[in-house]
């Protein structure tokens, strides 16, 4: 089968087109296998037809450990691009495990850019998989014995904790991620951890430790969750574009009362032919798209301080 190796904010995925025909494979086992064969690879994306009313397509996504994700903000832009190429419509809906996502193709001179309206935003403690008792209905600005930072928990399709930090400490991020993964009594489904450094009003830097994957170059729902929490706490504004820098580049988020518009790239890097569980080979390289994204990264580096540039991956 022919697949596309693509990235959204250097979150790398293998896109498998099942729009016409579903494959007879175990997608979980296939994902675990191919994520060991190809690096970097943050998961697999399957484009399928949807049975939901007014949904043009469906996204199914698996993490490297074989677990199925509810949604993926960076991945859905890649699926959206492939679907857009099929149907030629700039505004449409994609089905995910937790509902419908509205997609819009954004004009750009160089990058392929898509906007995903990620919803709903859920803050109620009963929706978020953390087994501790707290006062009130939301995990906003609370203390937990496990963490040195105030905890802000949110579900933007996927569950997330957002920490506002003075410095981005990779060692501490890894330690917290491993602690959460090993403590299923408190975090029965696991949870994604986002560490946010405020750069200025409506400008933040986010590093995410994803359940099932570890520290990734970026996480779409993580950046969306971080933007929403920053708006709720007053670090950013509602209804205006927020610049969200990450290890893989930058996206823009627009926070409303119950959703987040996530705007970013969907870049093809390679076409890969795969004989599942046997062998694979690169059949095409998208050189111009890779050059375009590198130019984008070069511009981002000019916008950041020297210590933050060190987090940007090449």
C-alpha positions, 0 to 999 in steps of 0.5 A: 500500500502507498502511504504518506509520511507527513507532519503538523508542527513536526508531529510526524504521522503515517497517513493511510488512505482507506476512503475507498476500501478498508484494509484487513489488518490489525491497525493497533499492531500495525502501528506498533510495528511501523513506529519501530520501523520508521523514525520519527513517527508519532502515530498512524492516521487512517482516513475513512468514510463517515456514516455521520450526517454531513461528515465528509470523512472520518479520522482514526488515529493510533499512538505508537504504543497501539492505543487509539486516541480520541482525537489528534489536533495536528493529525486531523490537519493532515487528514483534512488535507488528504480529504480536501484533495479528494473532494475539492471543498474548502469547508467540511466536517471530519468525524473523530472518536468524540464527535465532528470537527469543522475544517477550513482550508486556509490560503497560504503562499507556501505552506498547506494550512488548515484550521480545525475547530476543536470542540467541545471544551470540557472543564467539569471534574467529572469529565476529566480522568483524575481520581482525587477529591477537590472543592468546586467543579473544576481542576483550575489552579489547584494544588496536587501533591504530585506536582510543584505547579498549580494544576489546570485540567481540561478536556479538549477531546483528549484530557490534558493537564496544563501547567504555567511554568517559569522555565521549561525543564525537560528532565522534570517534564519527563519525570512527571510524565513517567509518574503519571503513566505509572500511577493509574489509581489517580490517572486511570486513562493516563493524561497529557501534560502541557508545560506553558511558558508565557512569552507575552500577552497572546504569545506562549511556548508549549511542550507536551508529554503525551500519554503513549508517546512521551515528549513530542515536538508538538501536540495539537489538542495540547496547544489548544488546551494550553491556549484555552487555560491561558485565556481563562487565567488571563494570560491570553485573550479570547477571540484573538489569534494566540501565537503558540510556539512549540518544539516543531514550529508554531501554530495559531489558536483562537479561543472561544467560549466552548471551542478552539480554532487550531490553525497550522501546517499539514506538510507532506514529506515522503510517499512510502510504499509498505507491505504490512509487517514485512518491508517498506521503501520510500517512493517519493520525497516532497522536497519543495514542501520540506524546504518551505517548512524549513524557511518557516522554521527559520523565521520562527527562530528569529522571533524567539530568544536564544534559550527558547530557540534551543528547543526548536528541532531541526 
